[in-house]
Amino acid sequence: MLRLAKIGSGGEAYYLGVAAGSGTGVEPAGRWVGAGAAGMGLGGDVRAEALELVLAGRSPETHDSLGRADGRIRVSAFDLTFAAPKSVSILHALATPDVAAEVAAGHRAAVEASIDYVERRAAAVRRPANAFRLPVPVDGLVASAFEHRTSRALDPHLHTHVVVANLASGQGRWSALDGRGLYTHRATADACYHAQLRFELTKRLGVDWSPGRNGRADLVGIGPEVRAQFSRRSAAIAARLDVMASRGFAATELAARTTRPPKDPTVSPEALRPDWADRARQVGLGPGRLEAVMGRLPGHRAGLVVDDVGAEVRRALVTAGHPFSRRDVVRLWGSALPRGGPVRTFEAEADNLLGAMAPGYEGREAPGVAEGRYFPAARDRDLARRLDQVVDRQVVLARDEAGTSRWLQRSVGYDLGLG
């Protein structure tokens, strides 16, 4: 899942130190993202002074305080870390420069699409309303994206730290973010990133994807034995969990912290590439096999018509038997797309599905930007049982946008007209 962490005062030093241009590291310079940053006149590469001022709650232009007292700042920013699947990182690390550039561009597009979702649906500030302080929309996020290409174990690991300042403008004044929205929408933002990434790389390189789990999928042609060869951090964490004899999110986080080596910002991926190539050959991933990962779906490079997954998503919602929100529908929809899709496109599909399901659900509105909840009506208990019987996987002949006939898997609802 998308990693979300709080950054304390001075925490920006890590990101600046690893980046070229603003520090002494070898990773790309950070870049400003978010409508809030653009509204401040921030764009292009991140410079240390501007980032330090923003995270201290001050205007990078005038140095004036923006609605927060410096002495009371406990959380200066939030780190949203978007990590590509291991197979994508391996392709990016070992492919030719033109292919690596396409992978990097697809990754950046996916990060930007997910941050766009967070900005529109998860970001809020709190404002007084009667006797309460309610969340209201923000004018945009002030954020910076730092792209890294290696793990702390110096394996291929394409990921981006998006440092979101704990500062936003809403209803005409600046204040700290209501961070609850970031945590609430974390799983959906993760699904948005991975769905957009699958779409981008399928379109750009004609790759195909193995069946996914929890919205994540790996490239066909880069199997588990190859991924394990380049997953030394995961192996170290798994070994520590075995010693701890414990499992679960909290135990995994503890194991990750206690096995985390320091980041060496001076070792470049280019210097590591010969060793990576040798290790890849040891598990059968030579240049020929790597080349075969691409071009599997050449017709998809023009963009595949999004599969109809409405029936599958609807069944997941009604069989779960508990209330759900719009973010749950968006998450399920993005996760169900085998080759991904543009975030705003499947958001619209999710909204259409909610509209179609509305007669069978009791919606409860929420104040501010908080999302309402949908509660299954009594009649849907029978519908859930019926959906289990009628929704199935079927292979159908369809055409992609390039006009090429292809056999595609899609979900269909036979007698309920849900396909």
C-alpha positions as CSV (number, residue, x, y, z in Angstrom):
1,M,0.0,0.0,0.0
2,L,1.0,3.6,-0.5
3,R,3.4,4.5,2.3
4,L,2.3,7.6,4.3
5,A,4.6,9.1,6.9
6,K,4.8,12.4,8.9
7,I,7.8,14.6,8.5
8,G,9.0,16.7,11.4
9,S,10.9,19.9,11.5
10,G,14.1,19.7,9.4
11,G,13.0,16.4,7.8
12,E,13.4,17.9,4.3
13,A,17.2,17.5,4.7
14,Y,16.9,13.8,3.6
15,Y,15.2,14.6,0.3
16,L,17.4,17.5,-0.5
17,G,20.6,15.6,0.3
18,V,19.7,12.8,-2.1
19,A,18.7,15.0,-5.0
20,A,21.0,16.5,-7.5
21,G,20.9,20.3,-7.9
22,S,19.6,21.0,-4.4
23,G,21.9,18.6,-2.6
24,T,25.0,16.4,-3.2
25,G,23.1,13.2,-4.2
26,V,22.8,11.5,-7.6
27,E,19.0,11.3,-7.9
28,P,17.0,13.7,-10.1
29,A,16.2,17.1,-8.6
30,G,12.9,17.4,-6.9
31,R,10.1,19.1,-8.8
32,W,7.2,21.2,-7.6
33,V,3.7,19.6,-7.9
34,G,0.2,20.6,-6.9
35,A,-2.1,23.6,-7.6
36,G,-1.1,25.2,-4.3
37,A,2.6,25.2,-5.3
38,A,1.6,26.7,-8.7
39,G,-0.5,29.4,-6.9
40,M,2.6,30.4,-4.9
41,G,4.6,30.7,-8.1
42,L,6.6,27.6,-7.4
43,G,7.5,25.4,-10.4
44,G,10.3,23.5,-12.0
45,D,13.2,22.2,-9.8
46,V,12.9,22.4,-6.0
47,R,15.5,24.6,-4.4
48,A,16.5,24.1,-0.7
49,E,15.6,27.6,0.5
50,A,12.0,27.6,-1.0
51,L,11.3,24.1,0.4
52,E,12.6,24.9,3.8
53,L,10.5,28.1,4.0
54,V,7.3,26.3,2.8
55,L,7.7,23.5,5.4
56,A,8.3,26.1,8.1
57,G,4.9,27.6,7.2
58,R,6.3,30.7,5.5
59,S,5.9,32.3,2.1
60,P,8.9,31.5,-0.2
61,E,8.5,35.0,-1.7
62,T,8.0,37.3,1.3
63,H,9.1,34.9,4.1
64,D,5.9,35.9,6.0
65,S,4.2,33.4,8.2
66,L,1.2,31.7,6.5
67,G,-1.2,31.1,9.3
68,R,1.0,28.9,11.6
69,A,3.2,29.9,14.5
70,D,6.6,28.4,14.0
71,G,7.0,27.2,17.6
72,R,3.8,25.1,17.4
73,I,4.7,23.1,14.2
74,R,5.0,19.4,15.0
75,V,4.4,18.0,11.6
76,S,5.9,20.1,8.8
77,A,4.8,17.7,5.9
78,F,3.5,14.3,4.9
79,D,5.6,11.9,2.8
80,L,3.4,10.0,0.3
81,T,5.7,7.3,-1.3
82,F,4.6,5.8,-4.6
83,A,6.5,2.7,-5.4
84,A,6.4,0.9,-8.7
85,P,6.0,-2.9,-8.7
86,K,9.4,-4.7,-8.6
87,S,9.1,-5.9,-12.2
88,V,8.7,-2.4,-13.4
89,S,11.7,-1.2,-11.4
90,I,13.8,-4.0,-13.0
91,L,12.6,-3.1,-16.5
92,H,13.5,0.5,-15.8
93,A,16.9,-0.4,-14.4
94,L,18.0,-2.8,-17.1
95,A,16.3,-1.7,-20.3
96,T,17.8,0.5,-23.1
97,P,17.7,4.3,-22.4
98,D,14.7,4.9,-24.6
99,V,12.7,2.2,-22.9
100,A,13.8,3.4,-19.4
101,A,12.7,6.9,-20.3
102,E,9.2,5.6,-21.2
103,V,9.0,3.7,-17.9
104,A,10.0,6.8,-16.0
105,A,7.5,8.9,-17.9
106,G,4.7,6.4,-17.2
107,H,5.6,6.4,-13.5
108,R,5.6,10.2,-13.3
109,A,2.2,10.3,-15.1
110,A,0.8,7.8,-12.6
111,V,2.1,9.8,-9.6
112,E,0.6,13.0,-10.9
113,A,-2.7,11.3,-11.6
114,S,-2.8,10.0,-8.0
115,I,-1.8,13.4,-6.5
116,D,-4.5,15.0,-8.6
117,Y,-7.0,12.6,-7.0
118,V,-5.7,13.4,-3.5
119,E,-5.8,17.1,-4.2
120,R,-9.5,16.9,-5.3
121,R,-10.9,14.3,-2.9
122,A,-8.6,13.9,0.2
123,A,-7.1,17.3,1.0
124,A,-8.9,19.6,3.4
125,V,-8.5,22.1,6.1
126,R,-10.8,22.6,9.1
127,R,-12.9,25.6,9.6
128,P,-15.4,26.6,12.3
129,A,-19.1,25.8,11.6
130,N,-21.5,26.4,14.5
131,A,-20.0,24.5,17.4
132,F,-17.8,22.3,15.2
133,R,-14.7,22.5,13.1
134,L,-15.5,20.8,9.8
135,P,-13.3,19.9,6.8
136,V,-13.5,22.1,3.8
137,P,-11.8,21.9,0.4
138,V,-8.4,23.4,-0.2
139,D,-7.3,25.5,-3.1
140,G,-4.5,23.0,-3.8
141,L,-1.6,21.2,-2.4
142,V,1.9,22.6,-2.0
143,A,4.0,19.6,-2.7
144,S,7.4,18.5,-4.1
145,A,8.2,15.2,-5.8
146,F,11.6,13.5,-5.4
147,E,12.2,10.5,-7.6
148,H,14.5,7.7,-6.4
149,R,15.7,4.7,-8.4
150,T,17.3,2.4,-5.8
151,S,16.4,0.8,-2.5
152,R,18.5,1.2,0.6
153,A,19.9,-2.2,-0.3
154,L,21.0,-0.8,-3.7
155,D,18.5,-2.9,-5.7
156,P,16.4,-1.4,-8.5
157,H,13.5,0.4,-6.8
158,L,11.7,3.1,-8.8
159,H,9.7,5.2,-6.3
160,T,8.8,8.8,-5.7
161,H,8.5,10.7,-2.4
162,V,5.8,13.3,-2.7
163,V,6.4,15.7,0.2
164,V,3.1,17.5,0.9
165,A,3.5,20.6,3.0
166,N,1.3,20.6,6.1
167,L,-0.1,23.9,4.8
168,A,-3.0,24.8,2.5
169,S,-5.3,27.6,1.7
170,G,-9.1,27.1,2.2
171,Q,-11.9,29.7,2.4
172,G,-9.3,32.5,1.8
173,R,-6.8,31.8,4.6
174,W,-3.9,29.5,5.2
175,S,-3.7,26.8,7.9
176,A,-2.5,23.3,8.6
177,L,-4.0,20.4,6.6
178,D,-6.6,18.1,8.1
179,G,-4.4,15.0,7.7
180,R,-7.3,12.6,8.3
181,G,-8.3,12.8,4.7
182,L,-4.9,11.6,3.5
183,Y,-5.0,8.5,5.6
184,T,-8.7,7.8,4.8
185,H,-8.0,8.0,1.0
186,R,-4.6,6.2,1.1
187,A,-5.8,2.9,-0.3
188,T,-7.7,4.6,-3.1
189,A,-4.8,6.8,-4.0
190,D,-2.6,3.7,-4.2
191,A,-5.1,2.0,-6.5
192,C,-5.2,5.1,-8.7
193,Y,-1.4,5.1,-9.0
194,H,-1.2,1.5,-10.0
195,A,-4.1,1.6,-12.4
196,Q,-2.7,4.7,-14.2
197,L,0.7,3.0,-14.3
198,R,-0.6,-0.1,-15.9
199,F,-2.4,2.0,-18.5
200,E,0.6,4.1,-19.2
201,L,3.1,1.3,-19.7
202,T,0.6,-0.8,-21.7
203,K,0.0,2.1,-24.0
204,R,3.7,3.1,-24.3
205,L,5.4,-0.2,-24.4
206,G,2.8,-2.9,-25.2
207,V,3.5,-4.8,-21.9
208,D,1.1,-7.2,-20.4
209,W,0.3,-7.9,-16.7
210,S,0.0,-10.9,-14.4
211,P,-3.1,-11.2,-12.3
212,G,-3.0,-8.6,-9.7
213,R,-3.4,-8.6,-5.9
214,N,-4.8,-5.7,-3.9
215,G,-4.6,-3.5,-7.0
216,R,-0.9,-4.2,-7.8
217,A,0.3,-6.3,-10.7
218,D,3.7,-7.3,-12.1
219,L,4.8,-7.5,-15.7
220,V,4.4,-10.7,-17.7
221,G,7.9,-12.0,-18.5
222,I,9.6,-10.9,-15.2
223,G,8.7,-13.8,-12.9
224,P,9.0,-14.3,-9.1
225,E,12.5,-15.7,-9.3
226,V,13.8,-12.6,-10.9
227,R,11.9,-10.3,-8.6
228,A,13.3,-12.2,-5.6
229,Q,16.8,-11.7,-6.9
230,F,16.3,-7.9,-6.6
231,S,14.3,-7.8,-3.4
232,R,17.0,-7.9,-0.7
233,R,15.2,-5.3,1.5
234,S,12.0,-7.5,1.4
235,A,14.1,-10.6,2.3
236,A,15.7,-8.8,5.2
237,I,12.3,-7.7,6.5
238,A,10.9,-11.2,6.1
239,A,13.8,-12.7,8.0
240,R,13.3,-10.2,10.9
241,L,9.6,-11.1,11.0
242,D,10.5,-14.8,11.3
243,V,12.7,-13.9,14.3
244,M,10.0,-11.8,15.8
245,A,7.4,-14.6,15.2
246,S,4.9,-11.9,14.4
247,R,2.9,-10.7,11.4
248,G,0.7,-7.8,10.5
249,F,1.1,-4.2,9.5
250,A,2.6,-2.9,12.8
251,A,5.1,-5.8,13.0
252,T,6.2,-5.3,9.4
253,E,6.7,-1.5,10.0
254,L,8.9,-2.4,13.0
255,A,10.9,-4.9,11.1
256,A,11.4,-2.4,8.3
257,R,12.7,0.2,10.7
258,T,15.0,-2.1,12.6
259,T,16.6,-3.5,9.4
260,R,16.8,-0.2,7.5
261,P,20.4,0.6,6.4
262,P,21.4,4.2,5.8
263,K,20.8,5.6,2.3
264,D,24.0,6.2,0.4
265,P,23.2,9.2,-1.8
266,T,26.5,8.9,-3.8
267,V,26.0,5.6,-5.5
268,S,24.4,6.0,-8.9
269,P,22.2,3.5,-10.7
270,E,24.6,3.7,-13.6
271,A,27.4,2.5,-11.4
272,L,25.3,-0.4,-10.2
273,R,24.0,-1.5,-13.6
274,P,26.8,-4.0,-14.4
275,D,26.2,-5.8,-11.2
276,W,22.4,-5.8,-11.8
277,A,22.9,-7.1,-15.3
278,D,25.1,-10.0,-14.0
279,R,22.6,-10.9,-11.3
280,A,19.8,-10.8,-13.8
281,R,21.6,-13.2,-16.1
282,Q,22.0,-15.6,-13.1
283,V,18.2,-16.1,-13.1
284,G,17.8,-16.2,-16.8
285,L,16.9,-12.6,-17.5
286,G,19.3,-11.7,-20.4
287,P,18.8,-8.9,-22.9
288,G,16.7,-11.1,-25.2
289,R,14.2,-12.1,-22.5
290,L,14.0,-8.5,-21.3
291,E,13.2,-7.3,-24.8
292,A,10.4,-9.9,-25.0
293,V,8.6,-8.3,-22.0
294,M,7.6,-5.5,-24.4
295,G,5.5,-5.6,-27.5
296,R,3.2,-8.3,-26.2
297,L,0.1,-6.2,-26.9
298,P,1.2,-3.9,-29.7
299,G,-2.4,-2.9,-30.5
300,H,-2.8,-1.5,-27.0
301,R,-0.2,1.2,-27.6
302,A,-3.0,3.3,-29.1
303,G,-5.0,2.8,-25.9
304,L,-7.4,0.0,-25.1
305,V,-11.1,0.6,-24.5
306,V,-11.6,0.2,-20.8
307,D,-13.0,-3.2,-19.8
308,D,-16.5,-3.2,-18.4
309,V,-15.9,-4.2,-14.7
310,G,-19.1,-2.7,-13.3
311,A,-20.6,-6.0,-12.5
312,E,-17.5,-7.2,-10.7
313,V,-17.3,-4.1,-8.6
314,R,-21.0,-4.1,-7.8
315,R,-20.8,-7.7,-6.6
316,A,-17.8,-6.9,-4.4
317,L,-19.8,-4.1,-2.8
318,V,-23.1,-5.8,-2.1
319,T,-21.6,-9.2,-1.0
320,A,-19.3,-7.4,1.5
321,G,-22.4,-6.5,3.4
322,H,-21.1,-3.3,5.0
323,P,-21.4,0.4,4.3
324,F,-19.1,1.9,1.6
325,S,-18.1,5.3,0.3
326,R,-17.3,6.6,-3.1
327,R,-13.6,6.1,-2.5
328,D,-14.3,2.4,-2.0
329,V,-16.0,2.2,-5.4
330,V,-13.1,4.1,-7.1
331,R,-10.5,1.8,-5.4
332,L,-12.3,-1.4,-6.5
333,W,-12.8,-0.1,-10.0
334,G,-9.1,0.8,-10.5
335,S,-8.0,-2.5,-8.9
336,A,-10.2,-4.5,-11.2
337,L,-8.8,-3.1,-14.5
338,P,-6.3,-5.8,-15.7
339,R,-4.4,-3.2,-17.8
340,G,-5.3,-0.2,-15.9
341,G,-7.0,3.0,-17.1
342,P,-7.0,6.8,-16.7
343,V,-8.0,7.8,-13.2
344,R,-10.5,10.4,-14.1
345,T,-12.2,7.9,-16.6
346,F,-12.8,5.2,-14.0
347,E,-13.8,7.8,-11.4
348,A,-16.6,8.7,-13.8
349,E,-17.5,5.1,-14.2
350,A,-17.6,4.7,-10.5
351,D,-19.9,7.7,-10.2
352,N,-22.2,6.2,-12.8
353,L,-22.3,2.9,-10.9
354,L,-23.2,4.7,-7.7
355,G,-26.0,6.5,-9.5
356,A,-27.3,3.2,-10.8
357,M,-27.1,1.6,-7.4
358,A,-28.7,4.5,-5.5
359,P,-32.3,3.1,-5.5
360,G,-31.2,0.1,-3.5
361,Y,-29.1,2.0,-1.0
362,E,-29.7,4.5,1.8
363,G,-27.2,7.3,1.3
364,R,-26.1,9.5,4.3
365,E,-24.5,12.8,3.5
366,A,-21.4,14.0,5.4
367,P,-20.4,17.6,6.2
368,G,-17.7,19.5,4.3
369,V,-15.6,17.4,2.0
370,A,-16.1,14.2,3.9
371,E,-17.7,11.5,1.8
372,G,-21.2,10.2,2.5
373,R,-21.7,6.5,3.3
374,Y,-24.0,4.1,1.4
375,F,-25.8,1.5,3.5
376,P,-27.3,-1.6,1.7
377,A,-31.1,-1.8,1.9
378,A,-32.8,-4.9,3.0
379,R,-33.6,-6.1,-0.6
380,D,-29.9,-6.2,-1.5
381,R,-29.3,-9.2,0.7
382,D,-31.2,-11.3,-1.8
383,L,-29.4,-9.4,-4.7
384,A,-26.0,-10.3,-3.2
385,R,-26.9,-14.0,-3.3
386,R,-28.2,-13.7,-6.9
387,L,-25.1,-11.9,-8.0
388,D,-22.9,-14.7,-6.7
389,Q,-24.8,-17.0,-9.1
390,V,-25.0,-14.9,-12.2
391,V,-21.8,-12.9,-12.3
392,D,-19.0,-14.9,-14.0
393,R,-15.9,-14.4,-16.1
394,Q,-16.4,-14.7,-19.8
395,V,-14.1,-14.4,-22.7
396,V,-15.5,-12.1,-25.4
397,L,-14.3,-10.9,-28.8
398,A,-13.8,-7.1,-28.7
399,R,-11.9,-4.4,-30.6
400,D,-9.3,-2.1,-29.2
401,E,-9.1,1.5,-30.4
402,A,-6.6,0.5,-33.1
403,G,-9.3,-1.6,-34.7
404,T,-7.6,-4.9,-33.9
405,S,-9.9,-7.8,-32.8
406,R,-8.7,-9.4,-29.6
407,W,-10.0,-11.9,-27.1
408,L,-10.5,-10.0,-23.8
409,Q,-11.7,-11.1,-20.4
410,R,-14.5,-9.0,-19.0
411,S,-17.0,-9.4,-16.2
412,V,-20.7,-9.7,-17.3
413,G,-23.9,-9.9,-15.4
414,Y,-26.0,-12.3,-17.5
415,D,-29.7,-11.9,-16.5
416,L,-29.5,-8.7,-14.4
417,G,-28.1,-6.5,-17.1
418,L,-25.2,-5.4,-15.0
419,G,-22.4,-5.9,-17.6
